[in-house]
Amino acid sequence: MATIAWSNVSFESQAAVRPLSSSGPILLRERPLRPLRGSSAEGQQATLVTVPIAAVSAMCENLWMQIRDAIPEDTAAACAVLRRSIAELCEADHRNDPYTLARWLSNKTHENFRAWVAQTDNSVLVAVEDQHILAVGSITDAGTIGLNYVSPDARFQGVSRALLRALETRAAEKGNNRCNLTSTETARRFYLSNGYVENGPPVGGFTTTSGYPMTKALPSLIGKT
């Protein structure tokens, strides 16, 4: 059993990705995006890989992006987003404590990410713009959200909300009528504002005490835009 650690959430899973039935074009924004640190496009031209997408391409706060299944080629950029999101955006949880932060980041490795992508009962999704990964999320076939990290470069642009919608859509596609997660302190208000309710006492993780079990009843999302 592989432990998928939480930034916005956490879970243990034997978990991963299954192909989606939908596909579509990548929509690009009109102005160029500065390459994210650690992305495959930094300092070179990234290779375009055609893959199915998780939902229709979404326009969020001045950018066009695509949400799709993660692939092994995403590993380096996705891990950079995971690690930067935790280190730079989750100070309310790790409080800049080196031990807590090191434990939290310890499984955000290339090897683990490729293993998560290769698992069979969990979906790893990425939000992408101009081939740059903006956010990383995951959800089990049973409807448990395990990851929802956004790059600090893309914060407050609607990316996390769009990725959450895609994760919920995937859960509904798998036959779930509810999503569950454990939120960090950092993400608590975000999830509450998106219809989640707390359904248990706080739990700890990686020496923090700020994990909040949450749940949300899903409407019928399939076919809606």
C-alpha positions as CSV (number, residue, x, y, z in Angstrom):
1,M,0.0,0.0,0.0
2,A,1.5,3.4,-1.0
3,T,1.0,6.4,1.1
4,I,0.0,9.5,-0.9
5,A,0.8,12.4,1.3
6,W,-1.4,15.5,1.7
7,S,-0.9,19.1,1.0
8,N,-4.5,19.9,0.6
9,V,-5.4,16.4,1.6
10,S,-4.1,12.9,2.4
11,F,-4.8,9.3,2.0
12,E,-3.4,5.8,1.7
13,S,-4.1,4.0,-1.5
14,Q,-3.3,1.0,-3.5
15,A,-4.2,3.2,-6.2
16,A,-4.5,5.3,-10.4
17,V,-5.0,6.4,-13.8
18,R,-7.5,5.1,-16.2
19,P,-8.1,6.5,-19.7
20,L,-10.9,9.0,-20.1
21,S,-13.6,8.7,-22.8
22,S,-13.5,12.4,-23.6
23,S,-10.8,14.2,-25.7
24,G,-10.4,17.6,-27.2
25,P,-8.0,20.4,-28.3
26,I,-5.6,22.3,-26.1
27,L,-6.7,25.9,-25.8
28,L,-3.9,28.4,-25.4
29,R,-3.9,31.8,-23.8
30,E,-3.1,34.9,-25.9
31,R,-0.1,35.9,-23.9
32,P,2.9,33.7,-23.1
33,L,3.2,32.0,-19.7
34,R,6.5,32.1,-17.9
35,P,7.8,28.5,-17.6
36,L,7.4,27.0,-14.1
37,R,10.5,26.1,-12.3
38,G,11.2,22.4,-12.8
39,S,9.0,22.1,-15.9
40,S,10.1,20.3,-19.0
41,A,9.8,23.6,-20.9
42,E,12.2,25.6,-18.8
43,G,15.2,26.3,-21.0
44,Q,14.0,24.2,-23.9
45,Q,11.1,23.4,-26.2
46,A,8.7,20.9,-24.5
47,T,7.5,17.9,-26.6
48,L,3.8,17.9,-27.2
49,V,2.2,14.6,-26.1
50,T,-1.5,14.0,-27.1
51,V,-3.5,12.4,-24.3
52,P,-7.2,12.3,-23.3
53,I,-8.4,15.2,-21.1
54,A,-10.4,14.9,-17.9
55,A,-12.9,17.7,-18.7
56,V,-13.5,20.3,-21.3
57,S,-10.8,22.9,-21.6
58,A,-11.4,25.6,-19.0
59,M,-10.8,29.3,-19.0
60,C,-9.7,30.6,-15.6
61,E,-8.9,34.2,-14.8
62,N,-7.0,35.3,-17.9
63,L,-5.6,31.9,-18.9
64,W,-6.7,28.9,-20.9
65,M,-5.8,25.5,-19.6
66,Q,-6.4,21.8,-20.1
67,I,-7.0,19.2,-17.4
68,R,-5.9,15.8,-18.4
69,D,-4.6,12.5,-17.1
70,A,-1.0,12.6,-15.9
71,I,1.6,10.7,-17.9
72,P,5.2,9.6,-16.9
73,E,6.6,12.5,-19.0
74,D,5.0,14.9,-16.5
75,T,7.0,13.6,-13.6
76,A,9.7,16.3,-13.1
77,A,7.4,19.2,-13.6
78,A,4.6,17.7,-11.5
79,C,6.9,17.0,-8.6
80,A,8.3,20.5,-8.7
81,V,4.7,21.8,-8.4
82,L,3.9,19.5,-5.5
83,R,7.0,20.5,-3.6
84,R,6.8,24.2,-4.3
85,S,3.1,24.2,-3.3
86,I,3.8,22.6,0.0
87,A,6.9,24.7,0.8
88,E,5.6,28.0,-0.3
89,L,1.8,27.9,0.2
90,C,1.3,25.7,3.2
91,E,3.1,27.6,5.9
92,A,0.0,27.6,8.1
93,D,0.5,23.8,8.3
94,H,4.3,23.2,8.4
95,R,5.0,26.6,10.0
96,N,8.5,26.5,8.4
97,D,9.6,23.8,10.7
98,P,12.4,21.9,8.8
99,Y,11.5,18.5,10.3
100,T,7.8,18.8,9.4
101,L,8.5,20.1,5.9
102,A,11.1,17.4,5.2
103,R,8.7,14.6,6.2
104,W,5.9,16.2,4.1
105,L,8.2,16.4,1.0
106,S,9.9,13.0,1.6
107,N,7.6,11.0,-0.7
108,K,7.2,13.7,-3.5
109,T,9.8,11.9,-5.6
110,H,10.0,11.1,-9.2
111,E,9.8,7.4,-8.5
112,N,6.7,7.7,-6.3
113,F,4.9,10.0,-8.9
114,R,5.5,7.5,-11.7
115,A,4.2,4.8,-9.4
116,W,1.0,6.8,-8.6
117,V,0.4,7.3,-12.3
118,A,0.9,3.6,-13.0
119,Q,-1.6,2.5,-10.3
120,T,-5.0,1.1,-11.4
121,D,-7.7,2.4,-9.1
122,N,-6.8,6.1,-8.8
123,S,-6.6,9.0,-11.2
124,V,-3.8,11.5,-11.3
125,L,-4.8,14.6,-13.2
126,V,-2.8,17.7,-14.1
127,A,-3.9,21.2,-15.1
128,V,-1.7,22.4,-18.1
129,E,-1.3,25.6,-20.0
130,D,1.0,25.9,-22.9
131,Q,2.5,22.5,-21.8
132,H,3.3,23.9,-18.4
133,I,1.9,22.1,-15.4
134,L,-0.1,24.5,-13.1
135,A,-1.6,22.0,-10.7
136,V,-1.7,18.3,-9.7
137,G,-4.6,16.4,-8.3
138,S,-5.6,12.8,-7.6
139,I,-8.7,10.9,-6.7
140,T,-9.4,7.2,-6.0
141,D,-12.1,5.2,-7.8
142,A,-13.9,5.2,-4.5
143,G,-14.1,9.0,-4.5
144,T,-11.3,10.0,-2.1
145,I,-9.4,13.1,-3.2
146,G,-5.7,12.6,-2.3
147,L,-3.9,15.5,-3.9
148,N,-4.9,19.0,-5.0
149,Y,-1.8,21.2,-5.3
150,V,-1.4,24.4,-7.3
151,S,1.8,26.1,-8.4
152,P,2.5,29.3,-6.5
153,D,2.8,30.9,-10.0
154,A,-0.8,30.1,-10.7
155,R,-2.5,30.7,-7.4
156,F,-5.8,32.7,-7.2
157,Q,-6.5,32.2,-10.9
158,G,-9.2,29.6,-10.6
159,V,-6.9,26.7,-11.3
160,S,-7.5,24.8,-8.0
161,R,-11.3,25.2,-8.4
162,A,-11.2,23.9,-12.0
163,L,-9.1,20.9,-11.0
164,L,-11.4,20.1,-8.1
165,R,-14.3,20.1,-10.5
166,A,-12.4,17.7,-12.7
167,L,-11.7,15.4,-9.8
168,E,-15.3,15.4,-8.7
169,T,-16.4,14.7,-12.3
170,R,-14.0,11.7,-12.4
171,A,-15.5,10.5,-9.1
172,A,-19.0,10.7,-10.5
173,E,-17.8,8.9,-13.7
174,K,-16.7,6.0,-11.4
175,G,-20.2,5.8,-9.9
176,N,-19.6,7.8,-6.7
177,N,-22.3,10.1,-5.2
178,R,-19.9,11.6,-2.7
179,C,-16.3,12.9,-2.5
180,N,-14.1,12.6,0.7
181,L,-10.8,14.3,1.6
182,T,-8.7,15.5,4.5
183,S,-8.0,19.2,4.2
184,T,-5.0,21.1,5.4
185,E,-5.4,24.3,7.4
186,T,-4.3,26.1,4.3
187,A,-7.0,24.7,2.1
188,R,-9.8,24.5,4.7
189,R,-11.7,27.7,3.6
190,F,-11.3,26.7,-0.1
191,Y,-13.1,23.4,0.4
192,L,-15.8,24.9,2.6
193,S,-16.5,27.4,-0.1
194,N,-16.8,24.6,-2.6
195,G,-19.5,22.7,-0.8
196,Y,-17.5,20.4,1.5
197,V,-18.5,20.0,5.1
198,E,-16.4,18.8,8.0
199,N,-17.4,15.3,9.2
200,G,-14.9,14.4,12.0
201,P,-12.4,15.8,14.5
202,P,-9.1,17.2,13.2
203,V,-6.4,14.6,12.5
204,G,-2.6,15.0,12.2
205,G,-0.2,14.2,9.5
206,F,3.6,14.7,9.1
207,T,3.7,16.0,12.7
208,T,1.0,18.6,12.0
209,T,-2.4,18.6,13.7
210,S,-4.3,20.4,11.0
211,G,-6.0,17.8,9.0
212,Y,-9.8,18.2,8.6
213,P,-11.9,15.3,7.3
214,M,-14.5,16.6,4.9
215,T,-17.1,15.2,2.6
216,K,-19.4,16.5,-0.2
217,A,-22.4,15.0,-1.9
218,L,-22.0,15.1,-5.6
219,P,-24.7,16.1,-8.0
220,S,-24.9,14.4,-11.4
221,L,-21.9,16.0,-13.1
222,I,-21.6,13.9,-16.2
223,G,-22.3,15.8,-19.3
224,K,-22.4,19.2,-17.6
225,T,-20.0,22.0,-18.5
